[in-house]
Amino acid sequence: MIRRLVSKNLGWKLGSLLLAILLWLAFSATPDIISTHAAPILYRNLPPSLLVAGDTPESIHVELRGPANQLTAASLADTVALFDLASVSGPGERTFTISDANLNLPRNVSFLRAVPSQLRLRFARLLTKDVPVQIRFTGALPPGRRLVSKTATPEALRIAGSEPQVFSVENVETDAIDLNTVTESGEYHVNAFVSNPRVRFESSTSVTIRLAIENTATPH
């Protein structure tokens, strides 16, 4: 009985086995290729009291070896260079040597080298500060109108960044209000802007400007 089952369609079975062997040989004999990939740099476990300061690269170029179908843009789309910053305890410089431990590579892909091979990061203490809001205008009020008072709510906004960068900011400015279109008292909703790109807002940037306009025209 067993012999009959084995011998049944033996030719087809042997042909299928041979085809499987040939496919495996063809796949395993495919030579690996070497390719480069720009891996975005990500950080984790940075202490909340610190930040990465200065100019740092957004990605590194890694040289990889593996099967061609594993080195496509789609296969490497999720590959990043991840650096654990839990050991950073205070301000200063730290150098990290890039290895395969920093990369989440697809199966059968190996890391050869990175350019740059090391990443030097500078850490600064995070500082927050409340700075006054400066109201900006363009144009001029129509004839017969005078600006009596102007107030901003809130009067100050909180910014955050490294100590020297935050200390350099004296105020934040609103988007300009065009006085050519203002004829009476009212409220205007604008956004605030901080000119230093290394500083960020810790609160909403929305500001309400209250203008009091007086009619100076002489009645007839």
Sine and cosine of phi, psi and omega as CSV:
sin_phi,cos_phi,sin_psi,cos_psi,sin_omega,cos_omega
0.00,0.00,-0.74,0.68,0.00,-1.00
-0.91,0.42,-0.64,0.76,0.00,-1.00
-0.89,0.46,-0.61,0.79,-0.01,-1.00
-0.91,0.41,-0.64,0.77,0.01,-1.00
-0.91,0.41,-0.61,0.79,-0.01,-1.00
-0.94,0.35,-0.64,0.77,-0.07,-1.00
-0.99,0.16,-0.25,0.97,-0.01,-1.00
-0.93,0.38,0.78,-0.63,-0.04,-1.00
0.79,0.61,0.64,0.77,-0.06,-1.00
-0.88,0.48,-0.61,0.79,-0.01,-1.00
-0.89,0.46,-0.69,0.73,0.02,-1.00
-0.90,0.43,-0.66,0.75,-0.02,-1.00
-0.90,0.43,-0.69,0.72,0.01,-1.00
-0.91,0.41,-0.61,0.79,0.02,-1.00
-0.90,0.43,-0.65,0.76,0.02,-1.00
-0.91,0.41,-0.66,0.75,0.02,-1.00
-0.90,0.44,-0.68,0.74,0.02,-1.00
-0.90,0.44,-0.65,0.76,0.02,-1.00
-0.89,0.45,-0.65,0.76,0.02,-1.00
-0.90,0.44,-0.65,0.76,0.02,-1.00
-0.90,0.43,-0.67,0.74,-0.01,-1.00
-0.90,0.43,-0.65,0.76,0.03,-1.00
-0.90,0.43,-0.66,0.75,0.02,-1.00
-0.90,0.43,-0.65,0.76,0.02,-1.00
-0.91,0.42,-0.65,0.76,-0.01,-1.00
-0.90,0.43,-0.65,0.76,-0.01,-1.00
-0.94,0.35,-0.72,0.69,-0.05,-1.00
-0.94,0.34,-0.40,0.92,-0.02,-1.00
-1.00,0.08,-0.16,0.99,0.00,-1.00
-0.91,0.41,0.85,-0.53,-0.05,-1.00
-0.94,0.34,0.55,-0.84,0.09,-1.00
-0.94,0.34,0.43,-0.90,0.07,-1.00
-0.88,-0.47,0.26,-0.97,0.03,-1.00
-0.91,-0.42,0.73,-0.68,-0.05,-1.00
-0.62,-0.79,0.36,-0.93,0.08,-1.00
-0.94,-0.34,0.50,-0.87,-0.04,-1.00
-0.60,-0.80,0.70,-0.72,0.08,-1.00
-1.00,0.04,0.95,-0.30,-0.05,-1.00
-0.99,-0.11,0.84,-0.54,0.06,-1.00
-0.88,0.47,0.55,-0.84,0.00,-1.00
-1.00,-0.09,0.78,-0.62,0.05,-1.00
-0.81,-0.58,0.48,-0.88,0.03,-1.00
-0.84,-0.54,0.46,-0.89,0.11,-0.99
-0.61,-0.79,0.38,-0.92,0.07,-1.00
0.89,0.46,0.52,0.85,0.11,-0.99
-0.96,0.28,0.80,-0.60,0.03,-1.00
-0.82,0.58,0.66,-0.75,-0.07,-1.00
-0.89,0.45,-0.32,0.95,-0.01,-1.00
-1.00,0.06,-0.02,1.00,-0.05,-1.00
-0.83,-0.56,0.27,-0.96,0.14,-0.99
-0.57,-0.82,0.35,-0.94,0.07,-1.00
-0.99,0.12,0.88,-0.48,-0.10,-0.99
-0.96,-0.27,0.26,-0.96,0.06,-1.00
0.98,0.21,-0.09,-1.00,0.00,-1.00
-1.00,0.07,0.86,-0.51,0.04,-1.00
-0.81,-0.59,0.57,-0.82,0.01,-1.00
-0.92,0.40,0.52,-0.85,0.04,-1.00
-1.00,0.07,-0.29,0.96,0.00,-1.00
-0.44,-0.90,0.28,-0.96,0.11,-0.99
-0.80,-0.60,0.46,-0.89,0.03,-1.00
-0.99,-0.10,0.85,-0.53,0.00,-1.00
-0.92,-0.40,0.64,-0.77,0.05,-1.00
-0.99,-0.14,0.81,-0.59,-0.13,-0.99
-0.81,-0.58,0.44,-0.90,0.07,-1.00
-0.80,-0.61,0.67,-0.74,0.03,-1.00
0.15,-0.99,-0.03,-1.00,0.05,-1.00
-0.88,0.47,0.53,-0.85,-0.06,-1.00
-0.85,0.52,-0.60,0.80,-0.05,-1.00
-0.96,0.27,-0.16,0.99,0.04,-1.00
-0.98,-0.20,-0.06,1.00,-0.01,-1.00
-0.93,-0.38,0.38,0.93,0.06,-1.00
-0.99,0.17,0.27,-0.96,0.02,-1.00
-0.87,0.49,-0.61,0.79,0.00,-1.00
-0.92,0.40,-0.66,0.75,-0.02,-1.00
-0.93,0.37,-0.50,0.87,-0.05,-1.00
-0.99,-0.17,0.16,0.99,-0.09,-1.00
-0.88,0.48,-0.53,0.85,-0.04,-1.00
-0.99,-0.14,0.08,1.00,-0.02,-1.00
-0.98,0.19,0.85,-0.53,-0.01,-1.00
-0.75,-0.66,0.30,-0.95,0.12,-0.99
-0.98,-0.18,0.94,-0.34,-0.11,-0.99
-0.95,-0.30,0.78,-0.62,-0.02,-1.00
-0.88,-0.48,0.82,-0.58,0.02,-1.00
-1.00,0.03,0.87,-0.49,-0.08,-1.00
-0.97,-0.26,0.31,0.95,-0.05,-1.00
-0.89,0.46,-0.45,0.89,-0.05,-1.00
-0.99,0.14,-0.13,0.99,0.00,-1.00
-0.98,0.21,0.86,-0.52,-0.12,-0.99
-0.94,-0.34,-0.23,0.97,-0.03,-1.00
-0.22,-0.98,-0.01,-1.00,-0.01,-1.00
-0.88,0.47,0.42,-0.91,0.02,-1.00
0.71,-0.70,-0.17,-0.99,-0.04,-1.00
-0.96,-0.27,0.59,-0.81,0.11,-0.99
-0.68,-0.74,0.68,-0.74,0.02,-1.00
-0.95,-0.32,0.74,-0.68,0.01,-1.00
-0.88,-0.47,0.79,-0.61,0.08,-1.00
-1.00,0.01,0.79,-0.62,-0.10,-0.99
-0.99,0.12,0.79,-0.62,0.02,-1.00
-0.67,-0.75,-0.01,-1.00,0.01,-1.00
-0.91,0.41,-0.30,0.95,0.03,-1.00
-0.92,0.40,-0.36,0.93,0.02,-1.00
-1.00,0.05,-0.12,0.99,-0.13,-0.99
-0.89,-0.45,0.65,-0.76,0.11,-0.99
-0.99,-0.16,0.99,0.14,-0.13,-0.99
-1.00,0.07,0.48,-0.88,0.10,-0.99
-0.90,0.43,0.28,-0.96,0.02,-1.00
-0.89,0.47,0.62,-0.79,0.03,-1.00
0.95,0.31,0.15,0.99,0.07,-1.00
-0.96,-0.29,0.76,-0.65,-0.03,-1.00
-0.89,-0.45,0.49,-0.87,-0.01,-1.00
-1.00,0.03,0.75,-0.67,0.04,-1.00
-0.97,-0.23,-0.81,0.58,0.01,-1.00
-0.27,-0.96,0.20,-0.98,0.02,-1.00
-0.77,-0.64,0.51,-0.86,0.07,-1.00
-0.78,-0.62,0.94,-0.34,0.03,1.00
-0.96,0.27,0.31,-0.95,-0.02,-1.00
-0.99,0.14,-0.31,0.95,0.04,-1.00
-0.73,-0.68,0.40,-0.92,0.02,-1.00
-0.80,-0.60,0.88,-0.47,0.04,-1.00
-0.97,-0.23,0.85,-0.52,-0.03,-1.00
-0.92,-0.40,0.59,-0.81,0.07,-1.00
-0.93,-0.36,0.79,-0.62,-0.04,-1.00
-0.94,-0.34,0.65,-0.76,0.00,-1.00
-0.78,-0.63,0.41,-0.91,0.03,-1.00
-0.97,0.26,0.69,-0.73,0.01,-1.00
-0.98,0.20,0.76,-0.65,0.00,-1.00
-0.81,-0.59,0.62,-0.79,0.11,-0.99
-0.88,-0.48,0.50,-0.87,-0.02,-1.00
-0.42,-0.91,0.61,-0.79,0.10,-0.99
-1.00,-0.01,0.80,-0.60,-0.01,-1.00
-0.83,-0.56,0.53,-0.85,-0.04,-1.00
-0.93,0.37,0.46,-0.89,0.04,-1.00
-1.00,-0.06,0.82,-0.58,0.04,-1.00
-0.98,-0.21,0.83,-0.56,-0.03,-1.00
-0.99,0.10,0.74,-0.67,-0.01,-1.00
-0.93,-0.37,0.56,-0.83,0.02,-1.00
-0.75,-0.66,0.41,-0.91,0.22,-0.98
-0.77,-0.64,0.38,-0.92,0.04,-1.00
0.95,0.31,-0.26,-0.97,-0.03,-1.00
-0.63,-0.78,0.44,-0.90,0.04,-1.00
-0.91,0.42,0.50,-0.86,0.06,-1.00
-0.87,0.50,0.42,-0.91,0.04,-1.00
-0.80,0.59,0.65,-0.76,0.00,-1.00
1.00,0.04,0.09,1.00,0.01,-1.00
-0.83,-0.56,0.62,-0.78,0.02,-1.00
-0.71,-0.70,0.66,-0.75,0.02,-1.00
-0.99,0.14,0.90,-0.45,-0.05,-1.00
-1.00,0.03,-0.70,0.71,-0.02,-1.00
-0.41,-0.91,0.35,-0.94,0.05,-1.00
-0.59,-0.81,0.70,-0.71,0.02,-1.00
-0.68,-0.73,0.54,-0.84,0.03,-1.00
-0.91,-0.42,0.69,-0.73,0.08,-1.00
-0.78,-0.62,0.91,-0.42,0.00,1.00
-0.96,0.27,0.29,-0.96,0.00,-1.00
-0.99,0.16,-0.33,0.94,0.00,-1.00
-0.62,-0.78,0.46,-0.89,0.04,-1.00
-0.79,-0.61,0.48,-0.88,-0.04,-1.00
-1.00,-0.05,0.75,-0.66,0.05,-1.00
-0.88,-0.47,0.29,-0.96,-0.02,-1.00
-0.58,-0.81,0.49,-0.87,0.02,-1.00
0.21,-0.98,-0.21,-0.98,0.05,-1.00
-0.94,0.34,0.39,-0.92,-0.09,-1.00
-0.81,0.59,-0.79,0.61,-0.05,-1.00
-0.91,0.42,-0.57,0.82,-0.02,-1.00
-0.94,0.34,-0.67,0.74,0.00,-1.00
-0.92,0.39,-0.66,0.75,0.00,-1.00
-0.89,0.46,-0.44,0.90,-0.04,-1.00
-0.98,0.21,-0.21,0.98,-0.03,-1.00
-1.00,-0.06,0.87,-0.50,-0.01,-1.00
-0.99,-0.12,-0.48,0.88,0.03,-1.00
-0.33,-0.94,0.18,-0.98,0.13,-0.99
-0.88,-0.47,0.48,-0.88,-0.09,-1.00
-0.93,-0.36,0.53,-0.85,0.09,-1.00
-1.00,0.07,0.30,-0.96,0.23,-0.97
-0.88,0.48,0.56,-0.83,-0.11,-0.99
-0.95,0.31,0.65,-0.76,0.12,-0.99
-0.99,-0.11,0.79,-0.62,-0.03,-1.00
-0.99,0.13,0.95,-0.30,-0.03,-1.00
-0.94,0.34,-0.30,0.95,0.03,-1.00
-0.87,0.49,-0.42,0.91,-0.06,-1.00
-0.98,-0.20,0.04,1.00,-0.06,-1.00
-1.00,-0.10,0.85,-0.53,0.00,-1.00
-0.86,-0.51,-0.26,0.97,-0.02,-1.00
-0.49,-0.87,0.21,-0.98,0.01,-1.00
-0.89,0.46,0.50,-0.86,0.02,-1.00
0.10,-0.99,-0.01,-1.00,0.01,-1.00
-0.95,-0.30,0.59,-0.81,0.00,-1.00
-0.74,-0.68,0.76,-0.65,-0.05,-1.00
-0.97,-0.23,0.87,-0.49,-0.05,-1.00
-0.73,-0.68,0.12,-0.99,0.07,-1.00
-0.94,-0.33,0.47,-0.88,0.05,-1.00
-1.00,-0.10,0.40,-0.92,-0.05,-1.00
-0.69,-0.73,0.72,-0.69,0.09,-1.00
-0.95,-0.30,0.80,-0.60,-0.15,-0.99
-0.97,0.26,-0.38,0.93,-0.01,-1.00
-0.99,0.12,0.91,-0.42,-0.06,-1.00
-0.94,0.35,-0.22,0.98,0.00,-1.00
-1.00,-0.02,0.10,0.99,0.00,-1.00
-0.87,-0.50,0.61,-0.80,0.00,-1.00
-0.81,-0.58,0.31,-0.95,0.07,-1.00
-0.99,0.10,0.64,-0.77,0.10,-1.00
-0.98,-0.18,-0.05,1.00,-0.01,-1.00
-0.70,-0.71,0.07,-1.00,0.02,-1.00
-0.88,0.47,0.57,-0.82,0.00,-1.00
-1.00,-0.03,0.05,1.00,-0.03,-1.00
-0.97,0.24,0.75,-0.66,-0.02,-1.00
-0.76,-0.66,0.68,-0.73,0.08,-1.00
-0.97,-0.23,0.84,-0.54,-0.01,-1.00
-0.97,-0.26,0.81,-0.58,0.05,-1.00
-0.96,-0.29,0.87,-0.50,0.00,-1.00
-0.93,-0.36,0.72,-0.69,0.11,-0.99
-0.95,-0.31,0.89,-0.45,-0.06,-1.00
-0.93,-0.36,0.69,-0.72,-0.01,-1.00
-0.90,-0.44,0.64,-0.77,0.05,-1.00
-1.00,0.09,0.87,-0.49,-0.02,-1.00
-0.97,-0.25,0.03,1.00,-0.03,-1.00
-0.92,0.38,0.64,-0.76,0.01,-1.00
-0.99,0.17,0.85,-0.52,-0.02,-1.00
-0.93,0.37,0.55,-0.84,0.00,-1.00
-1.00,0.04,0.00,0.00,0.00,0.00
